[in-house]
Every structure is written in structure tokens, then in C-alpha cells.
Amino acid sequence: MTEAKTPGHGPLTGVRVVELAGIGPGPFAAMLLADLGADVVRVDRPGGPGLGIDPARDITNRNKRSVIVDLKAPEGPDRVLDLADRADVLIEGYRPGVAERLGIGPADCHARNPRLVYGRMTGWGQQGPLADRAGHDIAYIALTGTLGMIGDPDRPPAVPANLLGDYAGGSLYLVVGVLAALHHARATGTGQVVDAAIVDGTAHLSAMIHGMLAAGVWQDRRGANLLDGGCPYYGTYATADGRHMAVGALEPRFYAEFLRLLGLDDLTGAHTDVARWPELRERVAARFETRTRDAWTAVFEGTDACVAPVLSLGEAPHHPHLAARGTFTDHGGITQPAPAPRFSATPAGIRTGPALPGTGTDDVARDWGLTRPADPVPPHSCEPSNPQRKASS
């Protein structure tokens, strides 16, 4: 494995990663690798893709370095191949065939570096009738059946931001695949292509539900099951101040504690009696509406009733448990999730803030032994670049 001169520590220290800039799951996957210690070089295009925010606040580019390469210029592909020649992993999120047309596809890279793990992040995958179609998270999860599981039965499916598809079904599966392929490359000296499709990963996430469906203990409709809000002791309830409490009192002893603290001990028999669930839901809802969220939080504090307040993004970092664990951290004036998971021997951390386009050119050329620098760094502006249409995510 090639040696990378990266500051800090982490289990992936020494691993070099080239990220061909995009938006969505590719950058998040590369951030995760960077958080774990990998030396990630993001190859930005002139004017680069963007999320419509100041690139100095794009947290998905933390712990990375950036160079700018114009892939449409005659020398552009060779500059990427020079990086690939020195890398352990390359990540791209183009539509199928685009990297090949640019001269930086798997065959081009493997001709220079047979050990390279070539990670491909798309929504539809590299093959199939929809492979060449544009799309976004919501369309991918719609086809897998997972979107149709979420929400109230009498309303349209609820949109889970882009967490379920882009990041859970996409980024995390790409990272798992890349690390597995890297293990294989270390053992054999042979790299390979990792085809990570959001539709595949999101479908895979529903494995347990498909098993329950086959066993006849899951109904193929929203709000009718144990874990989708259909069960009155696994869901959310409004409080007197318009906020919410989350309830997950599935097991009998947790359910009993839940009822005791609500003052509804007479409903013990409703736990397994589906016919009584409407009554149970109505009475639980009425009780929660008698106090504020914070008042109910105090009631359930220190118990095993499996009840928690529903916090906002701004409130979450201040919760005592998350604060004690350092689940969130402040870096460069930005409150953000800390690297996860935790490692006992090789702790990860935030080494640098978001990499601004092109600002790593000189350091990368020196550390990676490049004979040619990337394109000059343009003057940085705090104005966001124009978002590009996302082909794969």
C-alpha cells in the first residue's frame, strides 16, 4: 500500500483516495474515509459542482485536500491518471460511460495501477434499463419499496430527507465495498471495480422487513405494522407545546413501565390485543397532550420506558448524553457530527475544515510525488457555485 503523508491518526492512515468531485453520496463516502484517516484528494472541476452553499461550510469536504483539474482540457485526464497511479482508491459518481469517455475509466486507471480499487457511486447502477437515466434519492428509494413504507396510511409517503437513499443505501454501501475490495487488493495485489447503486443498497437495508413479510408478520402497507407507526407503543406523539415524544416500548416490561409513568396501568392487556390498539393510541395521545415535551422528558428521565424527546437539529448537540459522548463537535465555527464510529487504538478526528477548491494543489503535488501541478487555484469566492444536475444521486 502506498504511504500518504497525512496529519492526525485513524485506522485508514496511509490509504490514499482520489475523489472525482460530485454532489450527494460520493462526497459523503469520501468524507467518511477521510474522517477515518485516509488522505483524500478531491479533484474539483473549474467552477465545480456545488450544493448552493459557501464551500467553506460544506462539511462533506472536511479532512480532504482539493486540486482543480479541467477534464476537458487535453492534459486533464493524464493529471487524474497520475493521481490514480499513486492511489489506493478512486471514487467517481458519473453516469455510466462518462468516465470512460473522459479517458479515466477503470480500464484506463488499472492500466496505470492494477492494485487500484475503483469505486462507482450511482443511483441506478452500471447496468439495467434505467442506468443512463438521471435521478435523485427520492426516485431510487421509491422503486425499492422503502419509500412506500414510511408515513401515515392516509397520507402520501413521508420523505426522509436524502438520508435513506443517498447516504444509507449509497455512501455507506460504497464505503463497505471499497474497504472490502481494498482488503482483497492488499492480499492479492489486484484491484477491482465496486459498483455501488443506491437502489441495491436501499433494497438491502430492507432485508429484515422482507423476511417478516415472507413470515406473514408484516403487512405490505403503511402504518399497519410493529415498526412503521402502526403500533401505538412504537411511534411519536404530540405534546402540549406542539412538540413531540418518541415511544419505543416494545417489550412487555418496557411497555409496563411506559404505562405506569403515563398513569394508564389499566391498559396492560392492550399490548398484544390488536383490537384494542385504537383505544390505546387515543388514550396515550390524550395523555401526552396534557404536558409539554420537556415536562414529559423529565417524567421518563432515568427509566427503561424507551421514551425520548424528538429534538431538532439545533437542539441535538446540547443533549446531555450526546454532549458527554462528543457526538457533535465544533470545528472552524461550525457545529457538526463528529467522526463515527469510535476506535480504541486508532481514534479518528477532524483534522481540517472543508477543502476549498484548488487549495491543496502544492501540498498534494509534493506529498504524492507529482511531477506536474494541477490547474492554478482560482481566487476563492464565498459565493456558491451553480449547482449541477446530479446524474447519479
VENPEKA-V340414 format. One line per field, one symbol per residue. ss: DSSP state (h for helix, s for strand, l for the rest). psi: psi as a letter, one per 20 degrees, with the letter a starting at -180 (. if undefined). burial: I if it has 24 or more other ideal C-beta (glycine too) atoms within 12 Angstrom, else O. A space follows every 10 residues. Layout:
ss=???
psi=???
burial=???
//
This chain:
ss=llllllllll lllllsssss llllhhhhhh hhhhhlllss ssssllllll llllhhhlhh hllsssssll lllllhhhhh hhhhhlllss sslllllhhh hhlllhhhhh hhllllssss ssllllllll llllllhhhh hhhhllhhhl llllllllll llhhhhhhhh hhhhhhhhhh hhhhhhhhll lsssssshhh hhhhhlhhhh hhhhllllll llllllllll lllsssssll lllsssssll lhhhhhhhhh hhllhhhhhh hllhhhhhhh hhhhhhhhll llhhhhhhhh llllllsssl llhhhhlllh hhhhhllsss sllsssslll llllllllll llllllllll hhhhhhhlll llllllllll llllllllll lll
psi=pqppnpqarq ijpippppoo paqchghggh gghghjiqnp opoqqpirqr jjrphijnhi jqjrqpqppo iiqhighhhg hgghhjrhqp pqkrqpighg hikkaggggh hhniipoopp orgirirrhj hjqrrrghhg hghiihhiip rqhjrqqqol bkggfgggif ghhggggghg hhgghhhijp rrponophhg ggghhjghhh ghghijjppl qqkjrhjjih piknaqqqrh jjaqqpplmg qghhgghghg hiklhijgii gjnhhigggg gghgghghii rrghghghgi pjrkilpqqo qrhhhgiiph ghghikhqrp pkjppqprqq aqphhmqrro hqappqpiij gggggghjkp ipqaqqpqpp qipqrppqpo hi.
burial=IIOIOIOIOI IIIIIIIIII IIIIIIIIII IIIIIIIIII IIIIIOOIII IOOOIIOIII IIIIIIIIII IOOOOIIIII IIIIIIIIII IIIIIIOIIO OIIIIIOIII OIIOIIIIII IIIIIIOOOI IOOOIIIIII IIIIIIIIII OOOOOOIOOO OIIIIIIIII IIIIIIIIIO IIOOIOOOOO IIIIIIIIII IIIIIIOOIO OOOOOOOIOO OIIOIIOIII IIIIIIIIIO OOIIIIIIII OOOOIIIIIO IIOIOOIOOI IOOOOOIOOI IOIIIOIIOO IOIOOIIOII OOOOIIIIII OOOOOOIOOO OOOOOOOIIO IOOOOIIIII OOOOOOOIII IIIIIIIIII IOIIOOOIOI OOOIIOOOOO OOOOIOOIOI III
//
